[in-house]
Amino acid sequence: MDRTALFKATVKTIRTKNKALGVKEATRDILGSKRQKSEFGTRAKDVVRCDIKLHLGVWKARITNSE
């Protein structure tokens, strides 16, 4: 099942329901994507990204060696 389509349908259903009930829609972005990023947050994200790449490399090497 495509979760993206399900999510979009759910959001559309909620918006339609809220509109019918007269509930005002949020005027701001609920995901907070315009939030300022701290230096610590940026660095932490980089460290996690590098860690994931390292683990994927080890995992791929194990698969290649086992064949």
SEFIZA-3560 file (N, C-alpha, C; in Angstrom, 3 decimals):
REM SEFIZA-3560
<numar><xx>0.844</xx><yy>-1.178</yy><zz>0.000</zz><atom>N</atom></numar>
<numar><xx>0.000</xx><yy>0.000</yy><zz>0.000</zz><atom>CA</atom></numar>
<numar><xx>0.893</xx><yy>1.246</yy><zz>0.000</zz><atom>C</atom></numar>
<numar><xx>0.551</xx><yy>2.183</yy><zz>-0.820</zz><atom>N</atom></numar>
<numar><xx>1.304</xx><yy>3.425</yy><zz>-0.910</zz><atom>CA</atom></numar>
<numar><xx>0.896</xx><yy>4.340</yy><zz>0.243</zz><atom>C</atom></numar>
<numar><xx>1.813</xx><yy>4.561</yy><zz>1.171</zz><atom>N</atom></numar>
<numar><xx>1.507</xx><yy>5.369</yy><zz>2.356</zz><atom>CA</atom></numar>
<numar><xx>1.343</xx><yy>6.844</yy><zz>2.012</zz><atom>C</atom></numar>
<numar><xx>2.042</xx><yy>7.305</yy><zz>0.976</zz><atom>N</atom></numar>
<numar><xx>1.937</xx><yy>8.703</yy><zz>0.583</zz><atom>CA</atom></numar>
<numar><xx>0.519</xx><yy>9.025</yy><zz>0.129</zz><atom>C</atom></numar>
<numar><xx>-0.029</xx><yy>8.182</yy><zz>-0.687</zz><atom>N</atom></numar>
<numar><xx>-1.397</xx><yy>8.396</yy><zz>-1.173</zz><atom>CA</atom></numar>
<numar><xx>-2.387</xx><yy>8.324</yy><zz>-0.019</zz><atom>C</atom></numar>
<numar><xx>-2.174</xx><yy>7.387</yy><zz>0.888</zz><atom>N</atom></numar>
<numar><xx>-3.052</xx><yy>7.255</yy><zz>2.054</zz><atom>CA</atom></numar>
<numar><xx>-2.968</xx><yy>8.497</yy><zz>2.929</zz><atom>C</atom></numar>
<numar><xx>-1.746</xx><yy>9.013</yy><zz>3.143</zz><atom>N</atom></numar>
<numar><xx>-1.567</xx><yy>10.217</yy><zz>3.944</zz><atom>CA</atom></numar>
<numar><xx>-2.264</xx><yy>11.414</yy><zz>3.308</zz><atom>C</atom></numar>
<numar><xx>-2.065</xx><yy>11.593</yy><zz>2.006</zz><atom>N</atom></numar>
<numar><xx>-2.700</xx><yy>12.713</yy><zz>1.302</zz><atom>CA</atom></numar>
<numar><xx>-4.217</xx><yy>12.615</yy><zz>1.368</zz><atom>C</atom></numar>
<numar><xx>-4.738</xx><yy>11.408</yy><zz>1.233</zz><atom>N</atom></numar>
<numar><xx>-6.196</xx><yy>11.218</yy><zz>1.317</zz><atom>CA</atom></numar>
<numar><xx>-6.702</xx><yy>11.540</yy><zz>2.716</zz><atom>C</atom></numar>
<numar><xx>-5.936</xx><yy>11.160</yy><zz>3.733</zz><atom>N</atom></numar>
<numar><xx>-6.326</xx><yy>11.455</yy><zz>5.113</zz><atom>CA</atom></numar>
<numar><xx>-6.342</xx><yy>12.951</yy><zz>5.363</zz><atom>C</atom></numar>
<numar><xx>-5.313</xx><yy>13.643</yy><zz>4.906</zz><atom>N</atom></numar>
<numar><xx>-5.251</xx><yy>15.098</yy><zz>5.076</zz><atom>CA</atom></numar>
<numar><xx>-6.421</xx><yy>15.767</yy><zz>4.363</zz><atom>C</atom></numar>
<numar><xx>-6.707</xx><yy>15.317</yy><zz>3.152</zz><atom>N</atom></numar>
<numar><xx>-7.825</xx><yy>15.893</yy><zz>2.390</zz><atom>CA</atom></numar>
<numar><xx>-9.150</xx><yy>15.655</yy><zz>3.113</zz><atom>C</atom></numar>
<numar><xx>-9.332</xx><yy>14.465</yy><zz>3.672</zz><atom>N</atom></numar>
<numar><xx>-10.557</xx><yy>14.153</yy><zz>4.413</zz><atom>CA</atom></numar>
<numar><xx>-10.704</xx><yy>15.051</yy><zz>5.630</zz><atom>C</atom></numar>
<numar><xx>-9.619</xx><yy>15.236</yy><zz>6.361</zz><atom>N</atom></numar>
<numar><xx>-9.661</xx><yy>16.088</yy><zz>7.558</zz><atom>CA</atom></numar>
<numar><xx>-9.958</xx><yy>17.533</yy><zz>7.177</zz><atom>C</atom></numar>
<numar><xx>-9.335</xx><yy>18.016</yy><zz>6.116</zz><atom>N</atom></numar>
<numar><xx>-9.593</xx><yy>19.395</yy><zz>5.673</zz><atom>CA</atom></numar>
<numar><xx>-11.050</xx><yy>19.577</yy><zz>5.250</zz><atom>C</atom></numar>
<numar><xx>-11.586</xx><yy>18.588</yy><zz>4.535</zz><atom>N</atom></numar>
<numar><xx>-12.982</xx><yy>18.660</yy><zz>4.106</zz><atom>CA</atom></numar>
<numar><xx>-13.917</xx><yy>18.665</yy><zz>5.316</zz><atom>C</atom></numar>
<numar><xx>-13.635</xx><yy>17.812</yy><zz>6.275</zz><atom>N</atom></numar>
<numar><xx>-14.447</xx><yy>17.726</yy><zz>7.491</zz><atom>CA</atom></numar>
<numar><xx>-14.378</xx><yy>19.038</yy><zz>8.269</zz><atom>C</atom></numar>
<numar><xx>-13.161</xx><yy>19.570</yy><zz>8.440</zz><atom>N</atom></numar>
<numar><xx>-12.997</xx><yy>20.829</yy><zz>9.176</zz><atom>CA</atom></numar>
<numar><xx>-13.696</xx><yy>21.980</yy><zz>8.470</zz><atom>C</atom></numar>
<numar><xx>-13.637</xx><yy>21.997</yy><zz>7.148</zz><atom>N</atom></numar>
<numar><xx>-14.303</xx><yy>23.050</yy><zz>6.382</zz><atom>CA</atom></numar>
<numar><xx>-15.813</xx><yy>22.970</yy><zz>6.578</zz><atom>C</atom></numar>
<numar><xx>-16.346</xx><yy>21.758</yy><zz>6.579</zz><atom>N</atom></numar>
<numar><xx>-17.791</xx><yy>21.572</yy><zz>6.780</zz><atom>CA</atom></numar>
<numar><xx>-18.211</xx><yy>21.986</yy><zz>8.189</zz><atom>C</atom></numar>
<numar><xx>-17.318</xx><yy>21.791</yy><zz>9.160</zz><atom>N</atom></numar>
<numar><xx>-17.627</xx><yy>22.152</yy><zz>10.547</zz><atom>CA</atom></numar>
<numar><xx>-17.335</xx><yy>23.618</yy><zz>10.852</zz><atom>C</atom></numar>
<numar><xx>-16.678</xx><yy>24.295</yy><zz>9.916</zz><atom>N</atom></numar>
<numar><xx>-16.351</xx><yy>25.701</yy><zz>10.116</zz><atom>CA</atom></numar>
<numar><xx>-15.105</xx><yy>25.940</yy><zz>10.936</zz><atom>C</atom></numar>
<numar><xx>-14.251</xx><yy>24.946</yy><zz>11.033</zz><atom>N</atom></numar>
<numar><xx>-13.000</xx><yy>25.072</yy><zz>11.777</zz><atom>CA</atom></numar>
<numar><xx>-11.975</xx><yy>25.756</yy><zz>10.890</zz><atom>C</atom></numar>
<numar><xx>-11.283</xx><yy>26.763</yy><zz>11.454</zz><atom>N</atom></numar>
<numar><xx>-10.266</xx><yy>27.472</yy><zz>10.671</zz><atom>CA</atom></numar>
<numar><xx>-9.043</xx><yy>26.586</yy><zz>10.476</zz><atom>C</atom></numar>
<numar><xx>-8.473</xx><yy>26.702</yy><zz>9.295</zz><atom>N</atom></numar>
<numar><xx>-7.266</xx><yy>25.951</yy><zz>8.977</zz><atom>CA</atom></numar>
<numar><xx>-6.052</xx><yy>26.661</yy><zz>9.566</zz><atom>C</atom></numar>
<numar><xx>-5.049</xx><yy>25.900</yy><zz>9.906</zz><atom>N</atom></numar>
<numar><xx>-3.824</xx><yy>26.467</yy><zz>10.479</zz><atom>CA</atom></numar>
<numar><xx>-3.189</xx><yy>27.437</yy><zz>9.486</zz><atom>C</atom></numar>
<numar><xx>-2.733</xx><yy>28.569</yy><zz>10.004</zz><atom>N</atom></numar>
<numar><xx>-2.130</xx><yy>29.574</yy><zz>9.134</zz><atom>CA</atom></numar>
<numar><xx>-0.625</xx><yy>29.398</yy><zz>9.022</zz><atom>C</atom></numar>
<numar><xx>-0.077</xx><yy>28.487</yy><zz>9.785</zz><atom>N</atom></numar>
<numar><xx>1.368</xx><yy>28.272</yy><zz>9.732</zz><atom>CA</atom></numar>
<numar><xx>1.667</xx><yy>26.845</yy><zz>9.304</zz><atom>C</atom></numar>
<numar><xx>2.897</xx><yy>26.623</yy><zz>8.922</zz><atom>N</atom></numar>
<numar><xx>3.328</xx><yy>25.302</yy><zz>8.502</zz><atom>CA</atom></numar>
<numar><xx>3.484</xx><yy>24.419</yy><zz>9.738</zz><atom>C</atom></numar>
<numar><xx>2.724</xx><yy>23.354</yy><zz>9.821</zz><atom>N</atom></numar>
<numar><xx>2.764</xx><yy>22.514</yy><zz>11.008</zz><atom>CA</atom></numar>
<numar><xx>4.022</xx><yy>21.651</yy><zz>11.077</zz><atom>C</atom></numar>
<numar><xx>4.720</xx><yy>21.514</yy><zz>9.977</zz><atom>N</atom></numar>
<numar><xx>5.935</xx><yy>20.711</yy><zz>9.983</zz><atom>CA</atom></numar>
<numar><xx>7.150</xx><yy>21.482</yy><zz>10.491</zz><atom>C</atom></numar>
<numar><xx>7.066</xx><yy>22.787</yy><zz>10.550</zz><atom>N</atom></numar>
<numar><xx>8.156</xx><yy>23.585</yy><zz>11.099</zz><atom>CA</atom></numar>
<numar><xx>9.422</xx><yy>23.558</yy><zz>10.276</zz><atom>C</atom></numar>
<numar><xx>9.303</xx><yy>23.515</yy><zz>8.971</zz><atom>N</atom></numar>
<numar><xx>10.488</xx><yy>23.398</yy><zz>8.128</zz><atom>CA</atom></numar>
<numar><xx>11.294</xx><yy>24.697</yy><zz>8.050</zz><atom>C</atom></numar>
<numar><xx>10.702</xx><yy>25.814</yy><zz>8.460</zz><atom>N</atom></numar>
<numar><xx>11.402</xx><yy>27.087</yy><zz>8.380</zz><atom>CA</atom></numar>
<numar><xx>12.112</xx><yy>27.433</yy><zz>9.684</zz><atom>C</atom></numar>
<numar><xx>12.223</xx><yy>26.469</yy><zz>10.555</zz><atom>N</atom></numar>
<numar><xx>12.864</xx><yy>26.646</yy><zz>11.845</zz><atom>CA</atom></numar>
<numar><xx>14.370</xx><yy>26.847</yy><zz>11.662</zz><atom>C</atom></numar>
<numar><xx>14.956</xx><yy>27.713</yy><zz>12.454</zz><atom>N</atom></numar>
<numar><xx>16.388</xx><yy>27.933</yy><zz>12.363</zz><atom>CA</atom></numar>
<numar><xx>17.116</xx><yy>26.714</yy><zz>12.924</zz><atom>C</atom></numar>
<numar><xx>18.176</xx><yy>26.324</yy><zz>12.234</zz><atom>N</atom></numar>
<numar><xx>18.941</xx><yy>25.165</yy><zz>12.662</zz><atom>CA</atom></numar>
<numar><xx>20.174</xx><yy>25.633</yy><zz>13.427</zz><atom>C</atom></numar>
<numar><xx>20.390</xx><yy>25.032</yy><zz>14.570</zz><atom>N</atom></numar>
<numar><xx>21.563</xx><yy>25.370</yy><zz>15.353</zz><atom>CA</atom></numar>
<numar><xx>22.780</xx><yy>24.643</yy><zz>14.784</zz><atom>C</atom></numar>
<numar><xx>23.938</xx><yy>25.103</yy><zz>15.166</zz><atom>N</atom></numar>
<numar><xx>25.172</xx><yy>24.459</yy><zz>14.706</zz><atom>CA</atom></numar>
<numar><xx>25.234</xx><yy>23.027</yy><zz>15.226</zz><atom>C</atom></numar>
<numar><xx>24.793</xx><yy>22.835</yy><zz>16.481</zz><atom>N</atom></numar>
<numar><xx>24.794</xx><yy>21.497</yy><zz>17.063</zz><atom>CA</atom></numar>
<numar><xx>23.874</xx><yy>20.559</yy><zz>16.274</zz><atom>C</atom></numar>
<numar><xx>22.678</xx><yy>21.020</yy><zz>15.948</zz><atom>N</atom></numar>
<numar><xx>21.729</xx><yy>20.200</yy><zz>15.215</zz><atom>CA</atom></numar>
<numar><xx>22.242</xx><yy>19.807</yy><zz>13.846</zz><atom>C</atom></numar>
<numar><xx>22.856</xx><yy>20.755</yy><zz>13.175</zz><atom>N</atom></numar>
<numar><xx>23.417</xx><yy>20.488</yy><zz>11.846</zz><atom>CA</atom></numar>
<numar><xx>24.539</xx><yy>19.460</yy><zz>11.939</zz><atom>C</atom></numar>
<numar><xx>25.409</xx><yy>19.632</yy><zz>12.916</zz><atom>N</atom></numar>
<numar><xx>26.536</xx><yy>18.706</yy><zz>13.090</zz><atom>CA</atom></numar>
<numar><xx>26.043</xx><yy>17.312</yy><zz>13.489</zz><atom>C</atom></numar>
<numar><xx>25.055</xx><yy>17.262</yy><zz>14.363</zz><atom>N</atom></numar>
<numar><xx>24.510</xx><yy>15.975</yy><zz>14.796</zz><atom>CA</atom></numar>
<numar><xx>23.903</xx><yy>15.221</yy><zz>13.617</zz><atom>C</atom></numar>
<numar><xx>23.203</xx><yy>15.942</yy><zz>12.754</zz><atom>N</atom></numar>
<numar><xx>22.605</xx><yy>15.311</yy><zz>11.578</zz><atom>CA</atom></numar>
<numar><xx>23.693</xx><yy>14.759</yy><zz>10.661</zz><atom>C</atom></numar>
<numar><xx>24.788</xx><yy>15.498</yy><zz>10.503</zz><atom>N</atom></numar>
<numar><xx>25.902</xx><yy>15.032</yy><zz>9.681</zz><atom>CA</atom></numar>
<numar><xx>26.532</xx><yy>13.764</yy><zz>10.258</zz><atom>C</atom></numar>
<numar><xx>26.692</xx><yy>13.727</yy><zz>11.579</zz><atom>N</atom></numar>
<numar><xx>27.284</xx><yy>12.563</yy><zz>12.236</zz><atom>CA</atom></numar>
<numar><xx>26.398</xx><yy>11.341</yy><zz>12.034</zz><atom>C</atom></numar>
<numar><xx>25.091</xx><yy>11.510</yy><zz>12.207</zz><atom>N</atom></numar>
<numar><xx>24.164</xx><yy>10.398</yy><zz>12.018</zz><atom>CA</atom></numar>
<numar><xx>24.198</xx><yy>9.923</yy><zz>10.576</zz><atom>C</atom></numar>
<numar><xx>24.223</xx><yy>10.846</yy><zz>9.637</zz><atom>N</atom></numar>
<numar><xx>24.264</xx><yy>10.482</yy><zz>8.219</zz><atom>CA</atom></numar>
<numar><xx>25.529</xx><yy>9.683</yy><zz>7.907</zz><atom>C</atom></numar>
<numar><xx>26.677</xx><yy>10.100</yy><zz>8.440</zz><atom>N</atom></numar>
<numar><xx>27.932</xx><yy>9.377</yy><zz>8.204</zz><atom>CA</atom></numar>
<numar><xx>27.888</xx><yy>8.001</yy><zz>8.848</zz><atom>C</atom></numar>
<numar><xx>27.291</xx><yy>7.900</yy><zz>10.033</zz><atom>N</atom></numar>
<numar><xx>27.172</xx><yy>6.625</yy><zz>10.726</zz><atom>CA</atom></numar>
<numar><xx>26.320</xx><yy>5.653</yy><zz>9.914</zz><atom>C</atom></numar>
<numar><xx>25.245</xx><yy>6.145</yy><zz>9.342</zz><atom>N</atom></numar>
<numar><xx>24.379</xx><yy>5.295</yy><zz>8.521</zz><atom>CA</atom></numar>
<numar><xx>25.135</xx><yy>4.804</yy><zz>7.294</zz><atom>C</atom></numar>
<numar><xx>25.896</xx><yy>5.694</yy><zz>6.651</zz><atom>N</atom></numar>
<numar><xx>26.675</xx><yy>5.294</yy><zz>5.475</zz><atom>CA</atom></numar>
<numar><xx>27.697</xx><yy>4.225</yy><zz>5.844</zz><atom>C</atom></numar>
<numar><xx>28.323</xx><yy>4.373</yy><zz>7.011</zz><atom>N</atom></numar>
<numar><xx>29.315</xx><yy>3.400</yy><zz>7.463</zz><atom>CA</atom></numar>
<numar><xx>28.661</xx><yy>2.039</yy><zz>7.679</zz><atom>C</atom></numar>
<numar><xx>27.526</xx><yy>2.022</yy><zz>8.360</zz><atom>N</atom></numar>
<numar><xx>26.849</xx><yy>0.757</yy><zz>8.619</zz><atom>CA</atom></numar>
<numar><xx>26.352</xx><yy>0.110</yy><zz>7.327</zz><atom>C</atom></numar>
<numar><xx>25.877</xx><yy>0.899</yy><zz>6.387</zz><atom>N</atom></numar>
<numar><xx>25.443</xx><yy>0.342</yy><zz>5.102</zz><atom>CA</atom></numar>
<numar><xx>26.615</xx><yy>-0.268</yy><zz>4.350</zz><atom>C</atom></numar>
<numar><xx>27.777</xx><yy>0.385</yy><zz>4.431</zz><atom>N</atom></numar>
<numar><xx>28.968</xx><yy>-0.146</yy><zz>3.774</zz><atom>CA</atom></numar>
<numar><xx>29.396</xx><yy>-1.473</yy><zz>4.368</zz><atom>C</atom></numar>
<numar><xx>29.341</xx><yy>-1.573</yy><zz>5.699</zz><atom>N</atom></numar>
<numar><xx>29.699</xx><yy>-2.830</yy><zz>6.367</zz><atom>CA</atom></numar>
<numar><xx>28.699</xx><yy>-3.915</yy><zz>5.995</zz><atom>C</atom></numar>
<numar><xx>27.421</xx><yy>-3.557</yy><zz>5.967</zz><atom>N</atom></numar>
<numar><xx>26.369</xx><yy>-4.524</yy><zz>5.627</zz><atom>CA</atom></numar>
<numar><xx>26.543</xx><yy>-5.043</yy><zz>4.202</zz><atom>C</atom></numar>
<numar><xx>26.836</xx><yy>-4.139</yy><zz>3.268</zz><atom>N</atom></numar>
<numar><xx>27.040</xx><yy>-4.551</yy><zz>1.878</zz><atom>CA</atom></numar>
<numar><xx>28.270</xx><yy>-5.449</yy><zz>1.747</zz><atom>C</atom></numar>
<numar><xx>29.325</xx><yy>-5.133</yy><zz>2.509</zz><atom>N</atom></numar>
<numar><xx>30.542</xx><yy>-5.946</yy><zz>2.456</zz><atom>CA</atom></numar>
<numar><xx>30.265</xx><yy>-7.350</yy><zz>2.973</zz><atom>C</atom></numar>
<numar><xx>29.460</xx><yy>-7.474</yy><zz>4.020</zz><atom>N</atom></numar>
<numar><xx>29.129</xx><yy>-8.801</yy><zz>4.552</zz><atom>CA</atom></numar>
<numar><xx>28.347</xx><yy>-9.612</yy><zz>3.536</zz><atom>C</atom></numar>
<numar><xx>27.409</xx><yy>-8.971</yy><zz>2.843</zz><atom>N</atom></numar>
<numar><xx>26.615</xx><yy>-9.679</yy><zz>1.847</zz><atom>CA</atom></numar>
<numar><xx>27.507</xx><yy>-10.150</yy><zz>0.703</zz><atom>C</atom></numar>
<numar><xx>28.413</xx><yy>-9.277</yy><zz>0.263</zz><atom>N</atom></numar>
<numar><xx>29.300</xx><yy>-9.603</yy><zz>-0.857</zz><atom>CA</atom></numar>
<numar><xx>30.233</xx><yy>-10.764</yy><zz>-0.473</zz><atom>C</atom></numar>
<numar><xx>30.748</xx><yy>-10.745</yy><zz>0.745</zz><atom>N</atom></numar>
<numar><xx>31.683</xx><yy>-11.779</yy><zz>1.187</zz><atom>CA</atom></numar>
<numar><xx>30.992</xx><yy>-13.123</yy><zz>1.436</zz><atom>C</atom></numar>
<numar><xx>29.711</xx><yy>-13.112</yy><zz>1.743</zz><atom>N</atom></numar>
<numar><xx>29.010</xx><yy>-14.361</yy><zz>2.035</zz><atom>CA</atom></numar>
<numar><xx>28.602</xx><yy>-15.098</yy><zz>0.758</zz><atom>C</atom></numar>
<numar><xx>28.641</xx><yy>-14.434</yy><zz>-0.372</zz><atom>N</atom></numar>
<numar><xx>28.210</xx><yy>-15.070</yy><zz>-1.634</zz><atom>CA</atom></numar>
<numar><xx>29.289</xx><yy>-15.896</yy><zz>-2.239</zz><atom>C</atom></numar>
//
